[in-house]
Amino acid sequence: MVYSTSHKPCPAILLIGASRGLGHAMAAELLKKGWNVVGTARPVEGRTQLHDLADENQGRVEVETVDICEPEQIAALRARLSGRVFDILFVNAGAANANPNDTIGEVSTEEFIRVMQEAGVQFYRQDGTPREGKVRMDWDWLISVDSLISQPPRSLGPDLNLVGWFDERIDIIKRLWTCAA
Ligand SMILES: NC(=O)c1ccc[n+]([C@@H]2O[C@H](COP(=O)([O-])OP(=O)(O)OC[C@H]3O[C@@H](n4cnc5c(N)ncnc54)[C@H](OP(=O)(O)O)[C@@H]3O)[C@@H](O)[C@H]2O)c1
């Protein structure tokens, strides 16, 4: 552990998802402010920007690995860091759609569901059992069973006319009352 000049331990952060993007930028900024960083990348071959940061800041950056979609990897990281104290645990790891240039209107339903699944959202069948694997959308079927579309509500027109009639009468009575008073 690196100590600050005041002999107090430097503050330390465990930053999940620090291999690139915002997580990497956050690690770099905190290092400038005197923090020590334990950052994670997913366990894949090759170097990441976090490895470069570790090289540039000898002894102040530890590169750990975890994929937060894999419970056994989370448990293993917890065991490896057992007894360590962090001032901040920051989970930056996030799922994004395959093409980050797509606007929300361009992201397909399947892609949206994939991102939700990767983020841990569980999807269920009609009988309540959890769905595994890829969830496909059948819009034609969905529209055919959607009662709002297949059996639209009767027109509200007559009801609204009645409400308007009452409203008008009450207004006339109110005005007569005001004149008489
Ligand atoms: N950038 C923006 O403008 C913006 C705006 C609003 C919100 N956000 C959110 O902020 C977060 C970070 O954004 P970003 O632009 O920095 O994203 P990014 O460049 O895609 O970086 C994502 C980071 O999370 C890690 N990661 C992804 N899935 C992981 C998993 N299953 N387990 C462990 N680590 C995982 C990645 O590691 P690998 O290198 O191994 O893939 C990477 O370090 C995301 O949740 C994003 O939705 C970003």
PDBQT file of the ligand as one rigid body, heavy atoms in Angstrom, charges set to zero:
ROOT
HETATM    1  N1  LIG A 201     -20.195   7.275 -21.817  1.00  0.00    +0.000 N 
HETATM    2  C1  LIG A 201     -21.323   7.934 -21.601  1.00  0.00    +0.000 C 
HETATM    3  O1  LIG A 201     -21.594   9.014 -22.159  1.00  0.00    +0.000 OA
HETATM    4  C2  LIG A 201     -22.341   7.401 -20.609  1.00  0.00    +0.000 A 
HETATM    5  C3  LIG A 201     -23.473   8.152 -20.322  1.00  0.00    +0.000 A 
HETATM    6  C4  LIG A 201     -24.405   7.678 -19.378  1.00  0.00    +0.000 A 
HETATM    7  C5  LIG A 201     -24.196   6.465 -18.766  1.00  0.00    +0.000 A 
HETATM    8  N2  LIG A 201     -23.100   5.745 -19.073  1.00  0.00    +0.000 N 
HETATM    9  C6  LIG A 201     -22.927   4.472 -18.380  1.00  0.00    +0.000 C 
HETATM   10  O2  LIG A 201     -21.697   4.515 -17.664  1.00  0.00    +0.000 OA
HETATM   11  C7  LIG A 201     -21.108   3.219 -17.695  1.00  0.00    +0.000 C 
HETATM   12  C8  LIG A 201     -19.723   3.274 -18.307  1.00  0.00    +0.000 C 
HETATM   13  O3  LIG A 201     -19.784   3.900 -19.585  1.00  0.00    +0.000 OA
HETATM   14  P1  LIG A 201     -18.529   3.889 -20.546  1.00  0.00    +0.000 P 
HETATM   15  O4  LIG A 201     -18.848   4.829 -21.672  1.00  0.00    +0.000 OA
HETATM   16  O5  LIG A 201     -17.288   4.115 -19.757  1.00  0.00    +0.000 OA
HETATM   17  O6  LIG A 201     -18.614   2.398 -21.113  1.00  0.00    +0.000 OA
HETATM   18  P2  LIG A 201     -17.471   1.532 -21.811  1.00  0.00    +0.000 P 
HETATM   19  O7  LIG A 201     -16.427   2.385 -22.449  1.00  0.00    +0.000 OA
HETATM   20  O8  LIG A 201     -18.196   0.531 -22.644  1.00  0.00    +0.000 OA
HETATM   21  O9  LIG A 201     -16.764   0.790 -20.575  1.00  0.00    +0.000 OA
HETATM   22  C9  LIG A 201     -17.500  -0.153 -19.851  1.00  0.00    +0.000 C 
HETATM   23  C10 LIG A 201     -16.579  -0.725 -18.796  1.00  0.00    +0.000 C 
HETATM   24  O10 LIG A 201     -17.339  -1.714 -18.087  1.00  0.00    +0.000 OA
HETATM   25  C11 LIG A 201     -16.673  -2.983 -18.226  1.00  0.00    +0.000 C 
HETATM   26  N3  LIG A 201     -17.657  -4.031 -18.310  1.00  0.00    +0.000 N 
HETATM   27  C12 LIG A 201     -18.651  -4.171 -19.214  1.00  0.00    +0.000 A 
HETATM   28  N4  LIG A 201     -19.360  -5.276 -18.949  1.00  0.00    +0.000 NA
HETATM   29  C13 LIG A 201     -18.792  -5.823 -17.847  1.00  0.00    +0.000 A 
HETATM   30  C14 LIG A 201     -19.060  -6.988 -17.099  1.00  0.00    +0.000 A 
HETATM   31  N5  LIG A 201     -20.046  -7.819 -17.419  1.00  0.00    +0.000 N 
HETATM   32  N6  LIG A 201     -18.296  -7.249 -16.025  1.00  0.00    +0.000 NA
HETATM   33  C15 LIG A 201     -17.277  -6.440 -15.673  1.00  0.00    +0.000 A 
HETATM   34  N7  LIG A 201     -16.960  -5.336 -16.358  1.00  0.00    +0.000 NA
HETATM   35  C16 LIG A 201     -17.701  -5.034 -17.440  1.00  0.00    +0.000 A 
HETATM   36  C17 LIG A 201     -15.856  -2.874 -19.498  1.00  0.00    +0.000 C 
HETATM   37  O11 LIG A 201     -14.828  -3.829 -19.456  1.00  0.00    +0.000 OA
HETATM   38  P3  LIG A 201     -14.289  -4.572 -20.782  1.00  0.00    +0.000 P 
HETATM   39  O12 LIG A 201     -13.168  -3.726 -21.311  1.00  0.00    +0.000 OA
HETATM   40  O13 LIG A 201     -13.849  -5.901 -20.290  1.00  0.00    +0.000 OA
HETATM   41  O14 LIG A 201     -15.439  -4.659 -21.760  1.00  0.00    +0.000 OA
HETATM   42  C18 LIG A 201     -15.380  -1.436 -19.388  1.00  0.00    +0.000 C 
HETATM   43  O15 LIG A 201     -14.309  -1.328 -18.471  1.00  0.00    +0.000 OA
HETATM   44  C19 LIG A 201     -22.069   2.321 -18.493  1.00  0.00    +0.000 C 
HETATM   45  O16 LIG A 201     -22.939   1.720 -17.570  1.00  0.00    +0.000 OA
HETATM   46  C20 LIG A 201     -22.815   3.304 -19.350  1.00  0.00    +0.000 C 
HETATM   47  O17 LIG A 201     -24.083   2.800 -19.709  1.00  0.00    +0.000 OA
HETATM   48  C21 LIG A 201     -22.163   6.184 -19.975  1.00  0.00    +0.000 A 
ENDROOT
TORSDOF 0
